[in-house]
Amino acid sequence: MNFLVERYELICTDRKGFTWQEQAPFLTATDILRARRVTGLMNT
């Protein structure tokens, strides 16, 4: 997934205190787990 971030110069905007200069755009394990939980793909 991160190769798409690099290729299309995407940025992640849903993090608290977001500024494009301060944060790396790459997906982290936490981002993936959060997405799985929100979409119902992870049993809690």
Distance bins in CASP14 RR format, pairs under 12 A and 6 or more apart:
PFRMAT RR
TARGET T0000
AUTHOR 0000-0000-0000
RMODE 2
METHOD distances of the structure
MODEL  1
1 7 0 0 0 0 0 1 0 0 0 0 0
1 8 0 0 0 0 0 1 0 0 0 0 0
1 10 0 0 0 0 1 0 0 0 0 0 0
1 12 0 0 0 0 0 1 0 0 0 0 0
1 25 0 0 0 0 0 1 0 0 0 0 0
1 26 0 0 0 0 1 0 0 0 0 0 0
1 27 1 0 1 0 0 0 0 0 0 0 0
1 28 0 0 0 0 0 1 0 0 0 0 0
1 29 0 0 0 0 0 1 0 0 0 0 0
1 31 0 0 0 0 1 0 0 0 0 0 0
1 32 0 0 0 0 1 0 0 0 0 0 0
1 35 0 0 0 0 0 1 0 0 0 0 0
2 8 0 0 0 0 0 1 0 0 0 0 0
2 10 0 0 0 0 1 0 0 0 0 0 0
2 12 0 0 0 0 0 1 0 0 0 0 0
2 24 0 0 0 0 1 0 0 0 0 0 0
2 25 0 0 0 0 1 0 0 0 0 0 0
2 26 1 0 1 0 0 0 0 0 0 0 0
2 27 1 0 1 0 0 0 0 0 0 0 0
2 28 0 0 0 0 1 0 0 0 0 0 0
2 29 0 0 0 0 0 1 0 0 0 0 0
2 31 0 0 0 0 0 1 0 0 0 0 0
2 32 0 0 0 0 0 1 0 0 0 0 0
3 10 0 0 0 0 0 1 0 0 0 0 0
3 25 0 0 0 0 0 1 0 0 0 0 0
3 26 0 0 0 0 1 0 0 0 0 0 0
3 27 0 0 0 0 0 1 0 0 0 0 0
4 10 1 0 0 1 0 0 0 0 0 0 0
4 25 0 0 0 0 0 1 0 0 0 0 0
4 26 0 0 0 0 0 1 0 0 0 0 0
4 27 0 0 0 0 1 0 0 0 0 0 0
5 11 0 0 0 0 1 0 0 0 0 0 0
5 12 0 0 0 0 1 0 0 0 0 0 0
5 24 0 0 0 0 1 0 0 0 0 0 0
5 25 1 0 1 0 0 0 0 0 0 0 0
5 26 1 0 1 0 0 0 0 0 0 0 0
5 27 1 0 0 1 0 0 0 0 0 0 0
5 28 0 0 0 0 0 1 0 0 0 0 0
5 31 0 0 0 0 0 1 0 0 0 0 0
6 24 0 0 0 0 0 1 0 0 0 0 0
6 25 0 0 0 0 1 0 0 0 0 0 0
6 26 0 0 0 0 1 0 0 0 0 0 0
6 27 0 0 0 0 0 1 0 0 0 0 0
7 25 0 0 0 0 0 1 0 0 0 0 0
8 25 0 0 0 0 0 1 0 0 0 0 0
9 20 0 0 0 0 0 1 0 0 0 0 0
9 25 0 0 0 0 1 0 0 0 0 0 0
10 20 0 0 0 0 0 1 0 0 0 0 0
10 24 0 0 0 0 0 1 0 0 0 0 0
10 25 1 0 1 0 0 0 0 0 0 0 0
10 26 0 0 0 0 1 0 0 0 0 0 0
10 27 0 0 0 0 1 0 0 0 0 0 0
11 18 0 0 0 0 1 0 0 0 0 0 0
11 19 0 0 0 0 1 0 0 0 0 0 0
11 20 1 0 1 0 0 0 0 0 0 0 0
11 21 0 0 0 0 0 1 0 0 0 0 0
11 22 0 0 0 0 0 1 0 0 0 0 0
11 23 0 0 0 0 1 0 0 0 0 0 0
11 24 0 0 0 0 1 0 0 0 0 0 0
11 25 1 0 1 0 0 0 0 0 0 0 0
11 26 0 0 0 0 0 1 0 0 0 0 0
11 27 0 0 0 0 0 1 0 0 0 0 0
12 18 1 0 0 1 0 0 0 0 0 0 0
12 19 0 0 0 0 0 1 0 0 0 0 0
12 20 0 0 0 0 1 0 0 0 0 0 0
12 22 0 0 0 0 0 1 0 0 0 0 0
12 23 1 0 0 1 0 0 0 0 0 0 0
12 24 0 0 0 0 1 0 0 0 0 0 0
12 25 1 0 1 0 0 0 0 0 0 0 0
12 26 1 0 0 1 0 0 0 0 0 0 0
12 27 1 0 0 1 0 0 0 0 0 0 0
12 28 0 0 0 0 1 0 0 0 0 0 0
12 30 0 0 0 0 0 1 0 0 0 0 0
12 31 1 0 0 1 0 0 0 0 0 0 0
12 32 0 0 0 0 0 1 0 0 0 0 0
12 34 0 0 0 0 0 1 0 0 0 0 0
12 35 0 0 0 0 0 1 0 0 0 0 0
13 19 0 0 0 0 1 0 0 0 0 0 0
13 20 0 0 0 0 1 0 0 0 0 0 0
13 23 0 0 0 0 1 0 0 0 0 0 0
13 25 0 0 0 0 1 0 0 0 0 0 0
13 31 0 0 0 0 0 1 0 0 0 0 0
14 23 0 0 0 0 0 1 0 0 0 0 0
14 25 0 0 0 0 0 1 0 0 0 0 0
14 27 0 0 0 0 0 1 0 0 0 0 0
14 30 0 0 0 0 0 1 0 0 0 0 0
14 31 0 0 0 0 1 0 0 0 0 0 0
14 34 0 0 0 0 1 0 0 0 0 0 0
14 35 0 0 0 0 1 0 0 0 0 0 0
14 38 0 0 0 0 0 1 0 0 0 0 0
15 22 0 0 0 0 1 0 0 0 0 0 0
15 23 1 0 0 1 0 0 0 0 0 0 0
15 24 0 0 0 0 0 1 0 0 0 0 0
15 25 0 0 0 0 0 1 0 0 0 0 0
15 26 0 0 0 0 0 1 0 0 0 0 0
15 27 0 0 0 0 0 1 0 0 0 0 0
15 28 0 0 0 0 1 0 0 0 0 0 0
15 30 0 0 0 0 1 0 0 0 0 0 0
15 31 0 0 0 0 1 0 0 0 0 0 0
15 34 0 0 0 0 0 1 0 0 0 0 0
16 22 0 0 0 0 0 1 0 0 0 0 0
16 23 0 0 0 0 0 1 0 0 0 0 0
17 23 0 0 0 0 1 0 0 0 0 0 0
18 24 0 0 0 0 0 1 0 0 0 0 0
18 25 0 0 0 0 0 1 0 0 0 0 0
19 25 0 0 0 0 0 1 0 0 0 0 0
23 31 0 0 0 0 0 1 0 0 0 0 0
24 31 0 0 0 0 0 1 0 0 0 0 0
25 31 0 0 0 0 0 1 0 0 0 0 0
26 32 0 0 0 0 0 1 0 0 0 0 0
27 33 0 0 0 0 0 1 0 0 0 0 0
27 34 0 0 0 0 0 1 0 0 0 0 0
27 35 0 0 0 0 1 0 0 0 0 0 0
27 36 0 0 0 0 0 1 0 0 0 0 0
28 34 0 0 0 0 1 0 0 0 0 0 0
28 35 0 0 0 0 0 1 0 0 0 0 0
29 35 0 0 0 0 0 1 0 0 0 0 0
29 36 0 0 0 0 0 1 0 0 0 0 0
30 36 0 0 0 0 0 1 0 0 0 0 0
30 37 0 0 0 0 0 1 0 0 0 0 0
31 37 0 0 0 0 0 1 0 0 0 0 0
31 38 0 0 0 0 0 1 0 0 0 0 0
32 38 0 0 0 0 0 1 0 0 0 0 0
32 39 0 0 0 0 0 1 0 0 0 0 0
32 41 0 0 0 0 0 1 0 0 0 0 0
32 42 0 0 0 0 1 0 0 0 0 0 0
33 39 0 0 0 0 0 1 0 0 0 0 0
33 40 0 0 0 0 0 1 0 0 0 0 0
33 41 0 0 0 0 1 0 0 0 0 0 0
33 42 1 0 0 1 0 0 0 0 0 0 0
33 44 0 0 0 0 0 1 0 0 0 0 0
34 40 0 0 0 0 0 1 0 0 0 0 0
34 41 0 0 0 0 0 1 0 0 0 0 0
34 42 0 0 0 0 1 0 0 0 0 0 0
34 44 0 0 0 0 0 1 0 0 0 0 0
35 41 0 0 0 0 1 0 0 0 0 0 0
35 42 0 0 0 0 1 0 0 0 0 0 0
36 42 1 1 0 0 0 0 0 0 0 0 0
36 43 0 0 0 0 1 0 0 0 0 0 0
36 44 0 0 0 0 1 0 0 0 0 0 0
37 43 0 0 0 0 1 0 0 0 0 0 0
37 44 1 0 0 1 0 0 0 0 0 0 0
38 44 0 0 0 0 0 1 0 0 0 0 0
END
